[in-house]
Amino acid sequence: MFLRIWALFGVAAFCLAQDSPDNPQIRRELSLGVQAYRQGHFDEAGRYFERAIAINPQAVNPHLYLGMACAAQWNPESLAPANLELVRKAESEFLKVLEVEPEQINALQSIANLSYQRAMALTEPSDRWEQFTRAAGWYEHLGEVSPRHKSAFYMGGMIAWNK
């Protein structure tokens, strides 16, 4: 179910993309990546987004899309090294977006959701508490940037309840 949520969120983010790269190579890679993503081929989509990043590392959307493709593949219940690398890479890509656009809503919501899902998967109470605190900080920031973003406040309440 979690992967389906990421897939739906990712498709919505693709529809909300605000910039259209001037470089036809980037447009092509993004287009192919979005097609692969919508078909559920997240690993393939990630390769297209990585190629777009290689063409222009400063472009925001390829980093956002790559983060979503990695997050869509991540299984919160698995501690396998390759799986943990997916969540680290997703988070890293969202942070790259936020370096360029600190108030980018999709990146903020994505990193907050990742943090929450990571907390829910942890069994060690101190680690779980720390991750919930981190998630709460991201949701709080999301609420500050977008006060009408109801899920930021709802999730803040959920985290307080879980703590």
Backbone as a ProteinNet text record, in pm:
[ID]
protein_1_A
[PRIMARY]
MFLRIWALFGVAAFCLAQDSPDNPQIRRELSLGVQAYRQGHFDEAGRYFERAIAINPQAVNPHLYLGMACAAQWNPESLAPANLELVRKAESEFLKVLEVEPEQINALQSIANLSYQRAMALTEPSDRWEQFTRAAGWYEHLGEVSPRHKSAFYMGGMIAWNK
[TERTIARY]
82.8	0	86.9	195	282.7	335.9	376.7	430.9	325.7	202.5	95.3	76.2	87.4	75.2	185.1	309.3	419.8	395.5	342.4	318.5	215.7	107.8	6.2	59.8	135.1	192.2	290.7	367.9	465.6	401.7	295.1	226	170.6	116.3	64.5	177.4	292.6	405.3	449.7	448	486.7	392.1	265.8	168.1	186.4	247.2	263	396.3	476.4	608.1	595.1	675.9	663.8	765.3	875.5	973.8	979.8	1003.8	1025.8	1165.4	1255.7	1394.7	1408.2	1499.5	1525.6	1600.5	1674.7	1755.5	1666.7	1662.4	1576.5	1618.5	1748	1793.4	1733.1	1730	1671.4	1522.2	1455.1	1311.2	1284.2	1367.2	1349.3	1367.6	1475.2	1500.5	1388.2	1343.7	1234.3	1106.4	1076.9	956.5	959.6	1071.8	1085	1078	1139	1134.3	993.7	919.8	781.9	697.5	717.8	643.9	673.5	800.9	839.8	781	784.2	731.1	582.2	508.7	364.2	329.8	420.8	399.2	447.9	498.1	545.1	686.8	761	900.3	991.2	992.2	1058.6	1210.4	1269.6	1414.7	1454.3	1379.8	1404.7	1385.7	1279.8	1254.6	1372.5	1423.7	1538	1658.9	1681.7	1795.6	1777.3	1655.3	1630.2	1653.8	1605.8	1621.8	1769.5	1845	1988.6	2059	2015.3	2074.8	2042.6	1921.7	1885.4	1971.5	1997.1	2082.6	2225	2273.3	2408.9	2421.9	2314.3	2316	2317.3	2235.2	2229.5	2205.1	2312.3	2298.1	2219.9	2206.7	2134.8	1984	1937.4	1793.9	1721.7	1614.9	1544.6	1459.2	1379	1284.8	1349	1461.5	1519.8	1554.5	1601	1630.8	1502.2	1398.4	1270.3	1215.8	1218	1164.8	1247.4	1380.1	1465.2	1436.6	1419.2	1383.9	1254.2	1157	1028.4	1040.2	1122.5	1142.2	1210.2	1307.3	1374.2	1276.8	1200.5	1104.4	998.4	959.2	857.1	907.3	1038.2	1095.8	1127	1133.4	1173.5	1066.3	1108.1	1018.1	1054	966.4	998.9	1024.9	980.2	995.1	1123.8	1200.4	1322.3	1446.7	1537.4	1665.5	1779.2	1744.2	1846	1925.1	2057.5	2141	2094.1	2056.6	2010.9	1883.6	1797.7	1673.6	1702.7	1792.9	1830	1898.3	1971.3	2035.1	1928.8	1818.7	1710.6	1654.1	1630	1571.7	1673.3	1799.5	1903.4	1915.3	1909.3	1920.2	1798.2	1679.7	1558.3	1569.8	1607.3	1621.3	1726.8	1837.5	1943.9	1894.8	1817.2	1765.7	1668.1	1582.4	1489.4	1564.9	1671.8	1752.8	1821.1	1862.1	1921.3	1820.2	1695.7	1590	1574.6	1573.4	1552.2	1670.8	1788.8	1903.4	1879.6	1817.8	1792.3	1662	1559.8	1427.9	1382.2	1420.7	1391.9	1243.1	1157.6	1014.3	941	1010.6	950.2	859	730.1	629.3	642.7	658	665	786.3	899.1	1018.3	1000	942.1	917.6	822.9	713.2	618.2	680.5	757.9	820.8	919.8	1003	1102.3	1035.1	928.1	852.8	788.3	727	664.2	766.4	881.7	987.4	1030.2	1048.8	1091.6	989.1	862.3	755.1	753.2	759.4	758	879.6	993.7	1113.1	1092.3	1031.9	1006.2	912.5	808.7	711	774.4	879.2	943.3	1046.5	1089.2	1191.6	1133.1	1210.6	1164.5	1233.2	1353.3	1425.6	1361.3	1308.5	1235.4	1313.7	1442	1517.8	1537.3	1562.8	1576.6	1443.9	1337.4	1204.4	1169.9	1197.7	1170.5	1247.3	1375	1459.4	1405.2	1363.6	1311.9	1176.5	1092.3	964.8	989.8	1089.1	1123.5	1168	1245.7	1291.4	1172.5	1084.9	965.9	879.5	862.4	780.9	839.4	971.4	1036.5	1008.7	1011.2	981.3	836	744.7	603.2	576.8	644.5	629.9	677.5	790.9	842.9	746.6	691	592.8	472.3	426	313.8	345.9	469.7	511.2	515.1	567.3	578.9	441.6	356.6	224.4	119	74.2	-19.7	-152.7	-186	-311.4	-292.5	-172.3	-140.1	-184.6	-306.7	-367.8	-290.6	-233.2	-164.8	-44.9	17.3	130.7	87.1	-27.3	-76.5	-134.4	-201.8	-256.2	-142.1	-36.7	74.5	150.1	156	215.9	142	9.5	-72.3	-50.7	-39.1	-15.5	118.9	218.1	350.2	345.3	278.8	266.7	197.3	95.4	23.6	114.7	191.4	281.2	392.9	438	545.6	491.5
-119.9	0	125.9	121.4	238.8	277.8	176.1	205.9	269.7	227.3	286.1	433.4	464.8	604.4	687.1	636.7	708.5	724	617.6	624.9	732	736.5	838.5	977.5	992.1	1122.2	1164.5	1068.9	1099.8	1145.7	1080.1	1120.7	1261.5	1291.5	1426.7	1528.7	1495.4	1588.6	1610.2	1504.7	1520.1	1616.6	1610.1	1698.9	1842.6	1861.5	1995.4	2060.3	1990.6	2044.4	2184.4	2275.8	2415	2456.4	2387.2	2431.1	2331.5	2383.1	2295.8	2326.2	2231	2256.2	2296.7	2387.8	2433.5	2328.4	2244.9	2144.5	2028.1	2000.5	1892	1754.9	1736.3	1609.1	1587.5	1693.2	1682.2	1654.4	1727.9	1704.8	1560.8	1507.7	1370	1271.5	1288.2	1197.4	1206.3	1328.2	1343.9	1279.2	1298.8	1241.4	1088.8	1031.5	885.4	834.6	909.5	871.7	875.9	979	990.9	876.3	843.2	731.4	601.5	576.2	454.6	454.3	569.1	581.2	548.5	605.8	583.8	438.3	366.6	224.5	136.7	200.4	125.9	73.6	119.8	78.9	183.2	181.7	286.8	285.9	166.7	158.4	216.1	180.8	234.3	386.6	432.5	576.9	647.2	588.1	646.1	663.6	566.7	577.9	696.5	718.3	833.9	964.5	969.7	1091.6	1116.6	1008.2	1024.5	1079.7	1036.4	1089.5	1238.3	1278.5	1420.9	1500.7	1444.8	1511.6	1524.3	1420.3	1425.4	1537.4	1564.5	1671.6	1807.4	1822.9	1949.5	1921.9	1912.4	1880.8	1985.8	2107.9	2213.1	2210.3	2131.1	2123.9	2059	2119.2	2074.4	1950.3	1951.7	1842	1704	1687.8	1553	1500	1588.2	1544.6	1506.1	1586.5	1556.7	1423.6	1405.3	1282.8	1160.5	1176.2	1064.1	1026.3	1127.2	1098.4	1020	1058.2	987.9	846.3	829	695.1	603.9	656.9	577.8	547	646.7	627.1	524.3	521.9	426.8	282.8	263.4	129.1	84.5	179	150.6	74.7	-25.2	-102.8	-72.2	-1.6	37.3	-80.3	-199	-314.9	-392.2	-356.2	-430.6	-355	-429.8	-373.1	-412.2	-465.6	-504	-380.6	-394.5	-278.9	-205.7	-278	-212.8	-132.3	-183.3	-112.6	13.6	3.4	120.4	226.9	182	277.3	353.7	287.6	355.2	471.6	448.8	555.4	667.8	632.5	735.4	819.1	752.4	824	913	862.8	943.4	1069.5	1051.9	1165.6	1263.8	1212.4	1297	1380.3	1318	1390.8	1500.3	1471	1573.3	1689	1657.4	1762.6	1849.4	1788.9	1866.6	1965.1	1920.8	2011.1	2126.7	2096	2199.4	2295.7	2252.3	2344.1	2454.9	2420	2516.1	2592.2	2520.4	2579.2	2537.5	2612.3	2572.9	2557	2613.4	2604.4	2517.8	2426.7	2339.4	2238.5	2254.1	2178.4	2027.6	1982.8	1838.5	1774.8	1843.1	1790.2	1788.7	1895.8	1900.1	1789.4	1772.5	1669.2	1530.2	1511.7	1381.6	1345.6	1440.3	1409.3	1391.8	1466.1	1447.9	1309.6	1269.6	1137.7	1025.9	1041.3	941.4	929.9	1043.4	1042.4	973.3	1001	937.6	786.3	745.5	602.8	531.4	598.3	539.5	521.1	619.9	609.6	492.9	479.2	372.5	234.5	222.2	92.7	57.2	156.4	131.4	62	-26.7	-96.9	-47.2	5.5	58.9	190.9	202.2	322.7	453.1	453	578.6	619.2	522.6	552.9	601.4	536.1	573.2	716.1	747.6	881.3	987.3	958.6	1052	1073.7	966.7	978.3	1049.3	1024.3	1096.1	1246	1280.5	1420.9	1485	1412.3	1462.6	1483	1384.8	1395.4	1513.7	1530.2	1641.3	1775.4	1785.3	1908.1	1936.8	1832.6	1851.8	1891.3	1826.5	1862	2003.9	2041.1	2177.5	2279	2249.6	2338.1	2344.5	2230.6	2226.9	2314	2307.2	2389.9	2538.3	2573	2713.8	2765.2	2683.1	2721.8	2725.9	2631.6	2620.2	2602.7	2713.3	2704.6	2636.3	2626.9	2561.7	2412.7	2364.4	2223.7	2142.5	2091.8	2025.9	1903.9	1830.1	1707.5	1737.8	1854.1	1888.6	1893.8	1951.2	1964.3	1832.2	1761.3	1630.8	1536.3	1533.2	1443.3	1486.4	1616.2	1662.4	1604.7	1602.4	1542.6	1392.3	1327	1182.2	1149	1230.6	1205.6	1227.3	1333.1	1356.2	1237.8	1186	1070.7	947.1	927	810	818.9	939.4	955.5	918.4
0	0	0	80.2	88.8	-48.6	-127.1	-259	-348	-334.7	-414.3	-377.8	-249.1	-206.2	-270.7	-269.8	-332.2	-480.8	-542.8	-687	-718.3	-642.2	-665.9	-639.5	-531.7	-499.4	-607.1	-654	-757.3	-886.2	-926.7	-1049.1	-1033.2	-915.9	-891.4	-901.3	-847.2	-853.5	-997.6	-1077.8	-1217.6	-1287.5	-1252.7	-1315.9	-1270.8	-1154.4	-1099.6	-1136.6	-1213.4	-1248.6	-1306.7	-1253.4	-1293	-1398.2	-1407.1	-1504.8	-1620.2	-1735.1	-1850.5	-1900.9	-1886.5	-1923.2	-2069.6	-2093	-2228.8	-2309.7	-2243.3	-2310.5	-2356	-2486.1	-2535.4	-2482.5	-2454	-2397.7	-2258.8	-2177.4	-2043.5	-2055.6	-2142.9	-2162.3	-2202.6	-2290.2	-2336	-2220.3	-2143	-2029.9	-1926	-1897.7	-1800.9	-1852.5	-1979.4	-2037.9	-2032.5	-2070.3	-2064.9	-1921	-1829.8	-1689	-1632.5	-1667.2	-1620.2	-1676.8	-1802.5	-1863.2	-1788.2	-1762.3	-1690.9	-1549.4	-1484	-1348.3	-1346.2	-1438.3	-1443.8	-1472.4	-1536.5	-1564.8	-1450.1	-1343.9	-1228.1	-1240.2	-1340.3	-1360.5	-1294.3	-1161.2	-1085.6	-1102.1	-1111.1	-1129.5	-1265.6	-1368.6	-1502.6	-1503.4	-1439.1	-1430.8	-1365.5	-1258.7	-1189.6	-1280.2	-1367.4	-1459.7	-1555	-1602.9	-1689.1	-1612.6	-1488.9	-1410	-1378.8	-1354.4	-1330.8	-1454.7	-1572.3	-1695.6	-1711.6	-1675.8	-1681.5	-1584.2	-1466.7	-1368.2	-1421	-1490.3	-1546.1	-1649.2	-1721.2	-1821	-1753.1	-1648.3	-1574.9	-1426.1	-1346.9	-1204.3	-1124.4	-1178.2	-1105.7	-1130.6	-1225.9	-1254.5	-1136.1	-1092.3	-971.6	-997.1	-1103.3	-1124.2	-1135.7	-1204.5	-1207.3	-1068.2	-979.3	-842.3	-768.5	-785.5	-721.8	-772.7	-902.4	-961.9	-922.6	-919.3	-878.6	-733.5	-648.3	-509.5	-499.8	-579.1	-576.7	-632.2	-734.4	-790	-687.8	-615.1	-509.9	-396	-354.9	-245.1	-283.2	-408.9	-453.9	-446.5	-452.5	-446.1	-303.5	-213.1	-74.8	0	75.9	161.4	306.5	379.5	517.3	611.3	574.8	662.9	641	538.5	506.4	552.1	614.5	656.7	561.9	445.7	347.3	306.2	291.7	256.3	130.2	26.4	-97.4	-72.4	12.4	45.6	125.4	221.6	301.8	215.1	114	22	-57.3	-91	-163.4	-81.8	46.9	128.6	150.5	166.2	180.7	52.9	-60.6	-188	-209.1	-178	-191.8	-106.9	16.8	107.3	55.9	7.9	-45.3	-163.5	-251.3	-367.5	-324.6	-227.2	-179.4	-114	-43.3	18.5	-87.9	-198.6	-308	-365.1	-376.5	-424	-326.5	-196	-94.6	-82.7	-124	-127.4	-229.1	-340.4	-447.2	-422.3	-380.3	-353.9	-214.2	-109.8	28.4	61.1	-20.7	8.3	-94.5	-157.9	-258.4	-186	-203.8	-128.7	-149.5	-273.7	-298.5	-230.3	-231.5	-165.7	-14.3	39.8	185.2	228.4	156.3	192.8	177.1	73.6	49.9	159.5	198.3	301.5	437.9	462.1	585.9	588.8	477.6	470.1	486.6	423.2	438.4	584.6	649.3	789.5	877.5	852	929.9	906.5	781.2	750.2	809.3	809.4	870.8	1019.9	1084.2	1228.2	1258.8	1178.1	1201	1188	1108.9	1086.1	1193.4	1271.4	1373.2	1495.8	1555.2	1674.8	1801.7	1789.6	1905.5	1946.4	2069.7	2110.9	2095.5	2130.6	2120.5	1974.4	1886.8	1743.7	1686.2	1729.1	1679.9	1723.7	1849	1902.1	1821.8	1798.6	1724.3	1582.3	1516.2	1380.2	1379.4	1480.3	1490.2	1509.1	1589.4	1611.1	1480.3	1405.5	1275.5	1181.3	1175.5	1089.9	1132.4	1262.8	1314	1269.1	1269.6	1224.4	1077.3	994.9	852.8	831.8	904.9	890.5	941.2	1047.6	1098.9	994.4	933.2	829.1	710.5	673.7	565.4	599.7	724.5	768.7	768	798.5	794.2	650.4	560.9	420.3	353.8	390.8	329.3	438.6	499.3	610.9	577.5	451.2	412.5	385	407.1	383	504	499	614.8	663.9	571.6	613.7	703	687.7	773.1	919.7	944.9	1082	1132.5	1044.3	1081	1121.1	1037.3	1065.7	1191.7	1217.2	1342.6	1461.9	1454.1	1560.4	1569.8	1454.4	1454.1	1520.3	1491	1549.4	1700.4	1744	1888.7	1955.1	1890.8	1945.9	1949.1	1842.7	1838	1939.9	1968.5	2068.3	2205.1
[MASK]
+++++++++++++++++++++++++++++++++++++++++++++++++++++++++++++++++++++++++++++++++++++++++++++++++++++++++++++++++++++++++++++++++++++++++++++++++++++++++++++++++++

